[in-house]
Amino acid sequence: MIKSFALPSKPSRLLGPNIGGSRRVKGYGVKMELSIAQPDDWHLHLRDGELLQAVVSHSAKQFGRAIIMPNLKPPITTTAAAVSYHNSILKTLQDNTDFTPLMTLYLTDKTTPHEIKLARESGVVFAVKLYPAGATTNSQDGVTDLFGKCVPAIEEMINQNMPLLVHGEVTDPKIDIFDRERVFIETVLKPLIQKFPKLKVVMEHVTTMDAIKFVESCDEGSVAATVTPQHLLLNRNSLFQGGLQPHNYCLPVLKRETHRQAIVAAVTSGNKRFFLGTDSAPHERRSKESPCGCAGVFNAPVALSIYAKVFEEAGALDKLEAFTSFNGPDFYGLPRNTKKVMLKKSTWKVPETYTYASGSIVPMSAGESLEWLPVFS
């Protein structure tokens, strides 16, 4: 629900057309509030240890649930490890929130059908994550033989209605890094869905028009995609403007402006196949600003503000709630959240860093001003 009302102010220029049912009036200030069902984050890295303690509250205060990525050291390859990680997250939160972590298993060539069954029976594991070996942070233990050794596990996933979450990039060093998503779709994802048409698949953090077209071509409810704030807001120029920008470096890497525009158009169209997944991936500042910097953008503190910005600029605020709060749980077969979150049109400045015992973390849009402020009860 969007509420807006004019407040007397100094005359100003016309700010824009009707957006999502809100009315902008020349000569008056406008106070705008946007009430939406509490969002969920369908792709989140919380890390462990001190980093977990430093970042989990940023997600817990905004989102009702989150799909937690399993690429720790060592990776979460068993149900027992997933349950232990789940308990660690809840212990860190200390009962100060209703946040529910939805755990995932890290698929390997050795994952068994029995492990998939145990995962479903656990009540805390909701999906399995496919990392091609070497594709991203802590993916060295990932899959090397998807269409061979992984087939029994995939078949059991279908039996258990357990989605496969896909990091969609090939790892062949001969393939240009900007083409790895497109090549993955043609050589891995299309054959996978053809071989297992009943498998539910989420293509994570899509970055190209090729991925958008592929997801749109698939049956609704069978294949979906998560979309990050950075891939909606930034293009690959953001890696280099004003010098090398390590805090904008993530995998999959940012792409051309034409790809960003295609993602924005798909997400703001109201297509149910796309939903919120921040891919918030914190690293200590020195790990980012180093000779071999880590991939990952820490966007949890600003995600909702940036999503609202993108939808407003597209004239699609009326479609924001479905993207943030409805499409994800509908795909996973989970109930929608009933709690409400308020977004107010109020400028706030993003901190330069967030500090913790062992260092600091630089958030996305550090030091910048954003115009949508989440308000939590």
Number of C-alpha atoms within 10 A of each C-alpha: 14 17 14 16 14 15 12 9 10 8 11 11 9 11 14 12 12 12 17 19 15 19 17 20 19 14 16 18 17 19 14 18 21 23 16 20 20 21 28 29 29 26 23 24 23 26 23 17 11 13 19 17 18 21 23 21 19 13 23 21 17 21 25 22 20 23 22 28 25 27 24 17 11 10 20 22 22 20 23 14 16 24 19 12 20 19 14 16 22 17 11 17 17 9 9 11 12 13 21 18 24 21 24 29 28 25 29 24 17 13 20 19 19 11 18 28 17 15 26 17 13 14 11 18 24 21 28 26 26 21 27 24 17 17 19 20 15 16 19 15 19 22 22 16 14 18 15 9 16 19 17 15 23 24 17 18 23 17 14 16 17 24 22 24 26 18 21 26 25 24 18 11 8 8 12 12 16 17 14 20 23 19 18 18 20 13 11 15 20 14 13 16 16 10 11 14 14 15 23 21 25 27 23 25 25 26 29 25 20 19 23 22 13 18 22 18 10 14 11 13 16 17 25 26 25 24 25 25 26 28 25 25 18 17 20 17 15 19 19 12 9 8 8 13 14 21 25 25 21 21 19 23 19 24 21 15 17 11 21 22 18 18 26 17 18 17 28 22 16 18 17 20 25 29 31 28 25 30 30 26 22 28 23 18 20 14 15 22 15 10 8 9 15 23 20 23 27 26 25 27 22 22 24 23 20 23 23 25 20 20 23 18 12 16 17 20 22 18 17 25 20 22 26 25 23 22 23 27 18 15 21 17 11 10 10 17 17 12 11 14 18 19 21 20 20 14 11 14 13 16 15 15 15 16 13 14 9 9 14 18 23 22 25 24 21 16 14 11 13 18 15 24 21 21 14 11 7
